Every structure is written in C-alpha cells, then in structure tokens.
Amino acid sequence: MLFPVTASTTGSGVRFPDRYELRAQAGKGGMGAVYQALDHQTGALVAVKVLHSRGAIEMARFDQEARVLAELSHPGIVRYFDHGLTPDGAPYIAMEWLDGETLEGRLARGRLGPAQAARIAHQVLAALSAAHGRDIVHRDIKPGNIFLVGGKLTDVRVLDFGIARRRLDIKRLTRDGSTVGTPLYTSPEQARGRADVDGRADIFSLGCVLFEALAGVPPFSGDSPLEVMTKVCAGRAPELSSKRAGLPPALTALVRAMLAPEPARRPQSAALLAGEFAQLASGPGGADTGFPAAEQPPREKSGRVAGSEESVVSVMLISRGRRAKHEDDFFLAEIRRLAGRFTCVMDRLIDRTVLVTAAAAPPAEEQAIRLASLALALRAFEPAAKSAIATGRTTLLGQLPVGPLMERLPLLMNGQAAGTIRLDEATRRLLPPAFRVAGTPAPLLLSGAPAPDAERPCEAAGVVPAPAAGHPEPRPRHPSVTDG
C-alpha cells in the first residue's frame, strides 16, 4: 500500500537529490523507509530505500547491499540504478520499482501447489546461481525476500542483499560466532556462527521456504528464536510428506536433500538444482500433477543421521546475556579456556548462546561431572550466566550432537533465572554426592567440588572432582541413561 509523501512521512530534515521526485511512501521500518519516486534522468518509477539509522554496522550493511546490487545483473535480482547520500547525509539506494507482493504475502492466503513451488524454486535458484558465481552468499533467503512481480509466480525477484557477503571475505560485518538471517530459515552452519558459510546455506534456507510453501508450516518452529535455532542445529527436519500427503516423490526428495544438516550432503550447485526444479515445473501439461517419479533414498533407521553414530552424550547450553563487545569477547575466551581445562569442546550456537560437549565421548558419568564442574567454575566467573545440562542417547555429526537431545535444551532453559544451573533428570542421576542438587522436576545444581587448578593440565581420565565439604566420598555408580 502506498501513502502520500508528507513532512511526517519523510521525517524531519530528510531531503533527496533533485534527480528523484518522491511520489509516495511504500514502507517504513526501524532503520529506514522505502519511497516510490520518479527518476528524472530516465523517466521511470524507482524505489528509493533510505537508511535513517546512523549506526556503524547498519551503515556498512547498507553500503554493502548497494555495492552487491551494483555488481549483480540478473533478471531474478532486483535491478540497481544508483546509490549515494541525500543532501542531509542519509544513505540511499535507488532500485527498480516493483508492483506485486512478496511470497510471504502470497503464503498468508494458502499453500502452493507442487508445480507452483517448483517454478518459484527454479527462478530463485537461477538468481542465487548468479550471486554464487561471484562468491556472494545471500544469507537471508525467506518468503519476505522473494517478490512476485505483478503477483505472478512466473516473474520472481530476490530482494535484500543487506547481509550478503563474499565467501572468505576478510572484511566481515559480523564477528565469528554471531548469527545473521531469520531463525525460521537459517542453516545449521549459520546458526552455529560458522565462518565458512557458502552458497549451500542459501540452498538450505530455500528448502525451508519450499517446505513452508507446500506444507503450510515451516520445518522448524518454537516459542523463541533460541528454541527454533536449537532445532535447526539438531538437524531433524520432518518429512514433508508427513505434513502434506500426495506430494510428488521427486519434489519431496529434492526438498529433503536441500534440508540436509551437513552442507556436504545438500545439492552443491544452485545452477544444477535450478535445472532439476525447471524439469519438475514443466512436467506433463505443466500442471500440479504428472511429476516424474523419483527413486526414494533409503530411510534412516531410528532417526539416525547418515554418517553419524549414536552415543550417550551430555550437553550444556550457556546463555551469556547482553554485554559490550569487548566484554563479550573476554567472556567467550574465558568459556573456551574453562572448556579446555575440563576437556570439553565449545561451539557458539547462536548469538549470546554457547554449546559445550565433553570431548572424546568418555563414560556418561564422567561427561556429566565435567560439564557440572565447568558450569560451577563458570558461575564463579560470571554469576549472571544461565546454564542447562541434558544427557541422553543421540547421534553425532563430528563432535556435535543432533536430534531430540538438542531439542530438549532450550525447553529446559525456559523460565530459568539468571545465575542458575539447571539439569535434566538423567544428568542429575549421573552426578555423585559431591554435587549438591535440589528441586524437581527440573533440578538446579547448587554446589559441588571446586574446579581443578588452572595451571594444571586436565587429563581426560582425571577430571573426577574431590568431594565438597560436608559430603562423603562418591561411590562408583553405573546408572542407566535413556532419552528421558
């Protein structure tokens, strides 16, 4: 919807170069606004996107979007005309004016048919192929960034390259370990803040979009961004056929492949994948039926992820809260140092959240002791941090746990008070009496043996703590651990 341009809509003091004659305001957000304008040089209507925020990160991302759009020329990417500063110093980008709606708006009215989804996938992948060919990763593919020109499914544009970046680009707009993108459509490697994100992350995100377009619900959901992104990292997307019966096997097989948790198991090329969707979209009659059959890959047994092994694993999630960058970097360095002392592995999961697992898969009791000792040492360093520890049988991708155990962690942390360490029942049963635990059904770890001396190397088999004052020597125990 367009709104007449007035002093209140443009904001006080906002003026534009004489080249552009503002006609209407098309949208407004916290960082800026988009206007319909007449370009006097070309006589065409253009969209002028203006940044009102003057924060360093926002300014850098806005400038990056302009430079990326100026470099990319493809029918499926919104066309760039000009960028610069207004007379008042506000950055702007002039792009082609598009009439129509986003895919998000279209999906609000209902699901797509198979051929419709395939047509959109083909066009988006063709545009992504052009970007990936220049080593540019979009990193925020979602329904709101896919525009249907004139409301037609056959004329698609990819929007918003504001958080795109080049592979292996040293000049980063986010530090390692931070997460960009939208939780519902974020790839596992983005959710973990990995630095080596490439075009396969865009393929995963588009897989999430197609799943939602066909099923009516996204593959990952939850009550908070943390819960959603932990499920993404758990690597267990549901079967599309379980959400909507009767879909062509060829289509569900492609979406399943796009949602593989490991980038190496996804389709490796947007261009080749675009060709596969083009064949589906142009099936017999071009209708929503008649797709060619696809050979179904063998189903994984017991929910296992291919190339992984099932083990008993203890996992700790740490919420480190908001702090200044220099303080946050120091806090992360301290967590990594403590993790090393207890022979644990630290992995940044999402912004301000850290995942810690015990290295080398030792016995379950020792894993629980390591993580409990680490949590107590961390609380002594940062009293406001929240930690949650869960134990159960799960599958591993490398050293990273996936599956239901990971999905339980954010639920365990729901409603948790700052400065507390919450345990699931399996972890509580594994801890010896040296650790004092109270509360049900989600016990809290109150105290325990002191951390080992910081100067002494911590060997894998020598982390069992001495008993705390007032507690007897721990007795050897061999409890059973289940997924509960």
N, C-alpha and C positions, 0 to 999 in steps of 0.2 A: 504494500500500500504506500502511495506517495503522499507527502504532506507539503503544503505550500511553505516556501522558504521565508522565514521572518527573522527578525533580530534574535528572537528567543531560540529559534531552531538552529541557527548558525553559531550561537554563542557570542558573548560579548567580545568585540575586538577581532573576530575572525573575518578576514577578507581573502580574496582569491586573485590570482593573476588575471589580467584583462582578457587573456585567451579564453577563459571559461566564464560562461554566463549561467549561474545557478538557476535551476528551474524548480526543484523540489528536493525534499529530504526523503531518502529511501529507507534509512535505518540508522539506529544510534545504539552504541554500547558504552561500556565503561571507559574504553580507551579512545574512542573516536566516533566518527559518523561517516555515512556514505550519502552522496548527493547525486541527483541527476543534473547534468549540466550540458550546455551546448558548447561544442568546441568551435570557436570562430575560425580557426585555421582550416578545419576540414568540413564544417557544417554538419557534423554528426553528433548525435547524442552520446555522451560518455558518462561513465560512473567515476566520480571523484571521491576517493577514500582519503579521509583526513584524520591524522593522529592528533588527539588533544593531550594525551599524556606525554610528559617530557622525561620519563624515567629512562635510564641508560639502556636497560635490556629491551624495553619496548621500542625505543628509537632504533636500536641496532636491528631488531627483528623486522621493523617496518622497512628500513633501508634494504635489508636482505631480500624481502619479498619483492621490492621494486627491481632489484638487480636480477633476481632469478627470472621474473616475468619478462624482463627486457631481453634475457638470453634465450628464453624458450619461445619457439614459434611452432604451434601445432593447433590444428582445428579443435582439438579437445581440451585446450587450455585457454582460459580467459585471456584475451588479447591485450597487450600492454601498449600504451601510447606515450606516456610522459610521466616523469616524477620530479619533485623538487620541493621547494619551500614556499609557503604563502608569504605575502608581504609582512605578515606578523610572525614568521618563523616557524609555522606549523608544517610538518612534513605532509606531503600529499602524493597519491598515485592516481593517475588517470588511466582508466581501463575501458574496454568496450562495454556499452550498456546492454544488459541482458534483460529481456522480458520473459517471465515464466515463473518457475518455482523450484525450490530445492527438492531433492529426493526425500528429505525429511518431511517436508510438507505433503508430498505425494503419499508417503507411507502412513501418514496420520489418517488417511482415508481408507486404508486397507492394504492387504498384501499384494504382491505382484505375481503374475503367472510365470512359469518357467522360462518361456521364450522372452518375455519382457525383461526378466532379471538377466538373462544371458546377453541380451542386446546392450544393456547398460554396462555389464561387466566388460564386454568387448571394447566399448568406447573408452571407459576409464582406463583399462589396461593399455590401450594404444597410447593414450596420453601419458601414462606413467612410463611406458617404454621410452618415449622421447626424453622424459626427465632423467630416467635411469641411465640412458645413453650418454648423458653429460655428468654422470655421477651425482645427480641431485636426488635426494630422498625426500618425499613429501612429509612423511611422519604424522600426518593428521587426516588420513582418509576416513571420512564419516559421511552419513547422509546429508548433513548440513553443508558439506563442501562439494557436493555433486549437484550441479544445476541442470535442470531440464529446460532448455530454451523453448519458449512457447508452450511449455508444459508437455513437450513431446519426448517420448522415450528414445527417439532416434536422433536427437540432437543434444548431446551432453557436453558440459564443460566442467573441468576440475578447477576449483577455486582455492584461494587462501594458501599461498606458499610461505606464510609468515614464519613458520617454524621449520621449514625445509632447510637442509644443509647438505653440503657435499660430503661424500664418503672421505674419511681420513683427513678432513679439513682441520687444520690445527687451530684455526680461529673459531672457537666454539662459543655459542651464545648461551650454553648451559654447561655447568661443570659436570664431570663424570659422576654418575650416581644419581643425577636428577632425572625426573621423568617429564617428558612433554607429550602432548597428544591428549586424547579424550579417553578416559578409562574404559568405556564400553567397547572401544575399537582398538585398543593398544596391544601391540605384540608383546610376547613374554620378554624379549630382549630389551624392548623399550621400558617395560615395567620394572625391570631389574636395573635400569640406568646404565646399560652396557654402552661402551664407547664405539663398538664395531657394528652399529646398526647399518644395514644396507637396504636395497630395494625389496628384499624379501619381507621386511617389516610392513611395507605398503601392501604386499600381497596378502599377508595375514589380516591386516585391517580391512581390506576389501572383502575377504572371506567373511569377516564379522558382519559387514554391511549386507552381503548377499544372504547370509543366514537370516538376518532380521527381515530382509525384504521378502523372503519366501515363507518364513515361519511366523512372522508377526511379532517375534520377541528376539532380543539379541542372544547370542550364545552364552554370554556371561552376564550375570546380574547380581545385585546385592543391595543392602541398605546404605552402603557408604562406598566412596571411592576405594578405600582400603580393602573392603571385602571383595569388590569387583576385581581389583588388580591382583589380589592374592589368588583368586580363582583363575585368572589369566595365567599366572605363574604356575599354578597347579597343573596346567596343561591338559585339562579334561573337558574339551568342548563336547557337548552332547551330539548325538547323531541327528542330523537334520530330518531324517525320516521319522524320528520319534516325535517330532513336533508337527509334522505335516505329512500325512500319508499320500501315496500316489505320485510322488515326485519322480521324474526320470532318473534312473540309476546313474546315467552319465553325468548329470548335473550334481547330484549329491556326492558323487565320487570326487569331482573337482573341488567342491566346497570343503569336503573333508581334508583333501590334500592341502588346500590353502591354509587350513587351521591347524596344521601340524605344529606341535610346540617347538620342535627343533627347526631352525631355518634350513638346515641341510636336507630335511625331509619334505619341504614345500617345493612347489614348482619354482625353478631357479630363474626363469625369464618371463618378464611381463609380456614380451612380444609373442613368445610361443604360446603362453596361456591365452592371450587375446585371440590367437588363431583358433584355439580349441573352443572358446566361447562363441566365436563367429560361426563355426560349424554347427553348434547347438542352436544358435538363434536362427539359422537359415535351414533348419531341418525341413522335412517334407511339409510343404504348404506354408511354412513359416508360422504355424500356429503353435499353441501351447501344448500340443500333443505331438507324437511322432518323433520324439528324440531318439537318436540311435542308442542302443543298449551299451552299457559299459561293464566290463568284467569287474566284479566286486573284489577288492583286495581281501585277503584273509583277515578275519576278525581277530582282534587281540583277546586273549583269554584273561578272565578275571580282572578286566580293566587295566591290564598292563600296557605300558608304553613301549613301542618297539625299540629294541636296543637298550633296554634297562633291566635291572634286576630288583626283585622285591627284597626288602630288608626291614628290620626293626630300627627305627630312626627317632632320635629326639631332636626337636627343632625349637628354636627360640625366636620370637618376634620382638623387636625392641622399637618402641615409639620414642623418638628423641625430642619431639616438640620443636617449636619455632625458636630460632636464635639468629644472631648476626652471622654473616658468612664466616668470618674468622673464628668465631666461637664454634660454629657447626663443624668446620674443618678440623678443629682441635678435638672436638668430641668424637668425630669419626675415627681420627687417628688413635685415640685412646681405646675405643672399642676394638679396633684392629689389633692393637698391642695386647690388650687383655685376651682377645680370642687366641692369639698366638701362644700366650702363656698357658692356656688350657687346651692346647692342641685342637682348636676349633677353627672353622672356616667362616669368615664374614662375607656376606653378599648383600649389597644395597638393593633392597627390593623395590621401594618406591620412595618418593620424596619423604624425608624425615622418618623413614622406617627402614630397619635393618633386619636381615635374616641371618641367624647363626646356626650352624650344624657342627656336630662333632666329626673330626676328620678320621679317615681310615676305618670307619664302621666298627668301632670296638664293641664289647658286650653292652647290652642295653643299660644295665645298671651304671656302668662307667660313663656312658653318654649322659645320662640324667645327672650324675654327680658333677660332671664337667660343666654342663650348662647352668645348673643351680649355683655352683661356685662362681662362675662367671657373672651370673645375674647379681649375686650378692656383692661381688667386687665392683660391679658397675654402679650399684646403688650407693656404695660408699663414695664413688667418684661423682655421680650425678643423682642426687636424691629425688629429682622430679621425674626421672625417666620411668616409663612403664614397660614391663616385660611380661611375656606369656610363653610358657613352655608346654609343648604337647609331644606325646610319644605314641607311636603305633607302627603297624606294618604299612609300608609304602613302597613305591617304585622310585628309582633314582635315575636322573638324566645327568651323567657325570657324577658330581657330588651333590647335585641339587635335588631335593625331594619334590615329587609331584603327586597329585591325587588328593583323596579325601583328607589326609592329614594336614595338608597345606590349607585346605578349605576350612578346617576347624579353628585355625589360629586366630583369624580376625573375630570370629564369633566368641572365642574365649576372652578376647580383649574388650569386647563390647561393654561399655559402662564401667570400665576399670578406672580406679582412682590413680592419680599421679603418685609415683614413688612406690608402687606395689609390684609384686612378682606373683603372677597367677599361674597355677599349674592345672593340668588336666589330671583325672584320677589315675591314669596309667603312670604318669610321671611321679605322682605322689607315692604310689606303691613301690616304685623303684628306689626312692631315696632312703638311706639308712637313718637311724635315730639321731645321728649327728646334726641333721637338719630339722628345725622345728617348723611345723606346718599347722595351720589352723583354718577352719572354715569348710563348709560344704554348700552346694555341690561343686563349686569352683574354688579349690583350696588356695590359700595365699601362703607363700614361703616367707616366714618371719625372720629366721636367722639360721646360721649354720657355721661350719668351720671356716676359718679365715682363708683368704686366698694364699697360694704359695708365694714364696719370696720373689719379688720382681726380678732380682738379679739371677735367680737360679733357673736354668732351663727346665721346662716341664716335659718330661718324657711321657710317651703315650700310655705306658702302663703304670705310671707313678703319680696319678692325679688324685687318688682317693684321699680326702682330707682327714686331718686329725679330728677327734670328737670335740665339739664345743663344750665349754664349761657347763657342768651340771648334767651332761648326757653321757650314757655309757658307751663303751667301745661298740662300734657297729658289728653286727654278726653277719657272716656271709648268708646271702639270701639268693634264691633263684626264682623270682616271681615270673609268672607268665604275662606276656603283653599281647593285647589284641588291639583291634582298631577302635575299641571303646575307650 
